[in-house]
């Protein structure tokens, strides 16, 4: 804990009267963007399996957490020790099978939801505390996973494929009308159904789409490296695309 205490002390100094002007003027709202940037950098390090980079990015995220905690401490709300104690108590309470050797009498995920329900009491909902600011694809995945926990789900994946075909037809019909709002709704329904297919296959759709986007960038970059895309024909670009596919 000595290293952690030194970090907390460093943050107090930066925010102090003789500290850094930039650090002293920061407000909590600014960290919405800072935290997102750090989390995405952590995700990139994980995907690259670069443990050295991961160590650095986790440190940056920890620094931001300590930073926010210091601001809250100055406002008399809570400090970093309160945060640690709160999460420690919550995780200890939610793992009775580990710390009290309790027989859960149910699958771990079901017991976890039961414990959360008791904590939240009347305000608890399976779909509560899913941030609207979460990436839409990931949010849909989390929503459907939680609803499926209580049996609100298709019996088998074939039913979801049928639903996807149904949504595709509805999207085509909406396109025929030219109604932009209806098309937007049907595109959303189709994407939501595809997310359910991913869930049935135990595939994280956010991760899958990110990987596909990266793949597209690699292949399109190959096209750009081998022709002038401003004047190249579609036939030429298709040929180069297939070359890039074969190169992996």
N, C-alpha and C positions, 0 to 999 in steps of 0.2 A: 504493500500500500504506500510505501515511501514515494515511489515514482508518481503515483496518482496524486498524493498530497502536494508534491512539488508542482504538478500541473495546475491544481486548483489555486495554489499560492501565486503562480505565474499569472493566472487569469485575474486574480484580485489586484495584482500590481498593475497590469495593463489597464484595468478599469479605474484605478485609483487616481488621486489628484495629480500625481507625477507620472501618470501612465501615458499610453499612446492616444493622441487626439482622435484617431480614426476609431479605435476600439471603444473609447469612452462615449462616442456619439451614437453607437449602434443601438437600434431598437429591435424588439422581438420580431416585428413584422418582416424585417429584412432577412430573417433566417428561413423564411419559406423557400426562397430561391436558393440560398446557400445550401440548405439541407438536401434539396432535390439534386443539386449538382453533385454533392458528395456521395449520395446513395447511388446515382448512376455511374459514378467513377468506381465505386466498389463493385457494382455489377459487372462493369467492363473488366476489372481485374480478375474477378471470379471466372468469367468466360474465357479469359486468356490463360487462366491457371497460373498467373504470375503472383506468387506468394509474397515476393518482395514488394511489389506494387500494392498488393492487398494490405500488407502491414501498414504501409504509408497512408493509404486511403482510410483505413479503419481509425488510424490516429487522427486524421483530419476530422472525421465524423465525431470522434470522442471530444475533440477540442471544441467543436460547435455545441455539443451537449453541455459541456462545462461552461461555455460562454453564456448560453441561455440561462443556465442555472444561476450564474452569478448575477445576471440582470434581475432575475426573479428574487434573489436574495436581497438585492438592494431595494427592491420594492416591498420587502417584508412578506413575500408570499411563501417561498420555500427555498431550500438550498440543495446542493448536490447530495448531501447526506440524506435528506428527506426522500429524494428520488431513489437512491440506492435502497433505503429501508423499505420503501413502498413496494418496489419491484421484488425485493427479496421475500417479503411477507406474502405477496401475492403468489409467487412461484412455489414457495414452500407449502402454502395452503392448497394449491392446485395439484400437488403431487403427493397425496396421502399414501399412495401405494409405494412410494419410495421412502418417505421420511417417517411415516407411522406404520409402515408394512401392512396397510389396510387392504383387505380384499375388495376390489372395486365392484365386483358383481356385475360389471358391464364393460364393453370395450372402452379403451382409454379415451377416445374422442367423445363418446357419449357422456362419460363421467366429467370430462373437461367442460362440456356445455352445461351440464347440470350444476357444477360448481359456479360457473359464471352466472347462471340464472339466479342462484341463491345470493350471490354478491350484489347483483343489480336489482333484485326483487321486482317490484312492479314495473320498473322502467326497462326491463330486459326484453329484447327482441332478437331473434336469430339474425336479422338483417340490420340491426343497429350498429353504429360505430364502423360503418364501411364508408370511408371518406369519399364524398363526391369528387374531390380533386384527384383521386387515384386514376391512373390511366384507364380509359373506358374498357379496354379489352380485359385487363386484369380485374377490374371491378365486377364485370359480368361473370367472370370465372369464380370469384369469391362468393358472389350472390348465389349462383347456381349450386355451388358446393354446399353452402349452408342450408339452402332449401331442401337439397337432396338428403340431408342428414335426418330429416323427419319424414322421409318417404315421398316428398313432393317431387316426383321424377318419373321419367319414362321407364317402363319395365326392362327394356332392352335397347341396345344401340340402333338396331334396325328401325325402331320407331322414330328415332331422332333423324335418321337419314330420310325417312318418309316425310318428316316435318320440314327438312331442308328443301326437298323437292317441292313441297307445297308452298313454302315461302318464296322459292325461286319463281314459281308461276305467278304468285301474287305481285312480285316485284315487276315481272314483265307486263302484267296487266296495268300496274300503276304507271309504268313507263309509257304505255300506249295512251293513257289519258293526258300525259304531260303535266300532271299535278305534282309540283315540286315537293310539297309538304307530304303528300302520300308516298312519293318515292323515298323521301328521307326516312319515313317510318318503316317502310318495307325493307330498306337496306339495313336498318337497325335490327329488325326482326330476324333477317337472314344471318347477320353477324352473331346475334345472340344464340341462334340455333347452332352455328358452327362452333361457338364456344362450348356448348353442351356436348358436341361430338368430341371435342378435345378432352373434355373432362372424363367422358366415358373411356377414352383411350389413355387416361393418365398422362396427358400431354399438357404442359403449361402453355396456353395459347399466346401469352405475351412473349414468352421465351421463343416459341416457334416462329412467330411473326418477325421478331427481332432478327433471328438467324436467317430467315428468308430475305429480309431487307438487306442484310449484310451481303448475302450471296448475290442479290441483284446488283448491288453497288460494285462488287468485284467483277462481275461479268460485263456490266456496262462500261466500267473503267477500261476493260480490255478492248472494247469496241472503240472507245475514244482514243486509245493508244495506237490503234491500227487503222484509223480512218478519220476523215474530217466529217463529223456527224452533221455539220451544217449543210453539206452537199451530198452526203452518201445516200444511196437508195435503201429502201427497206430491205430489199433482197441482200444487199451487202451487209447490212447490220445484222440480219438474221443469220447469215453465214458465220460472221464473227462471233455472234452469240453462241452458236453451236460449237464453235472452236473452243470458246471459253468454258463451256460445259464439259467438254471432253478433257480439258486440262485440269478440271476440278479446282 
